[in-house]
Amino acid sequence: MVQLLCPSRHCVIGLAYQSPDGTANPEAVVHLKAMFDLMVAGDITTLGVLKPWCGLCKSKDLRAEDEATVFTTMDEAKPMLDELEREQAATRTFWEASKG
C-alpha cells in the first residue's frame, strides 16, 4: 500500500495494489503522486475535490510511503480496505459537518 502522508502521518490519499513479488513497487509511488496531482487540478472525475495539503493539520509537506501489508492478495485485503473506506467516509462527514 502506498500512501501520501503529512509529517503527523495523516493519510491524504492511499492506493492499495498487489505486488507480484511482495515487495514495494516504485511505480506505485509515481502513480499515486500523478493521481493526486490530477485530483487537485480537477482533471479527472473528482473535479478538484482534493486540496494539496493535509485536511487535519494543514501541512503541505506530503511524502509518499510504500509499505507491505499483512495481506498476500487484494481479495484477502478487500474486507479490511472496505471497512477503512467506510471509516474514512464517516470521518469526512463529521469534519465537513463540524466546519459550520
Secondary structure, 3 states (H helix, E strand, C coil): CEEEECCCCCEEEEECCCCCCCCCCHHHHHHHHHHHHHHHHCCCCCCCCCCCCCCCCCCCCCEEEECCCCCCCHHHHHHHHHHHHHHHHHHHHHHHHHCC
